[in-house]
């Protein structure tokens, strides 16, 4: 950014979630499957060997999928998505 040495802006994408079924083994355990897709702007500040960052994912889409238990009970359960999150990071170069 102009005027502040060591400051940078970033933008990224994030997809996170829980699958309906396990990749291996039985899928009988309790879970709240679904996913969230976010755009993630951030700021980074570097000073000497240190870098500090802060990112805030902004949700574009949330989707609560039906779980194995939901299919068995013919019911669609609730979801547990976070309304917001702030991610801080610190790193040091050696």
Residue, then its C-alpha position, 0 to 999 in steps of 0.5 A: x500500500x502506498x505510504x506504509x512500508x511493509x504493509x500489503x493487502x491480500x485476497x483469497x478464497x476458502x472452502x471448508x466443511x464436513x462431508x456427509x459420508x466418510x471416505x473409509x469405513x462406516x458413516x454411522x457417526x453423528x455429524x452436521x455435514x455441510x460447507x461454507x464458501x468464503x472470500x477472504x480479504x486480509x492485511x499483512x505487515x512485515x517488519x524486519x524478520x517478523x510478519x503479522x497478518x489478519x484475515x476475515x472470511x466473508x461468507x458467500x454461501x452456506x449449505x447444510x447437507x442432510x446427514x446419514x441420520x437425517x436420511x434414516x429419520x426422514x428429517x433435516x437437522x440444524x446447522x452450526x455455521x459461524x457468523x464471522x471469524x477473524x484469523x490472526x497470524x505471526x511468523x518469524x524468518x530465521 
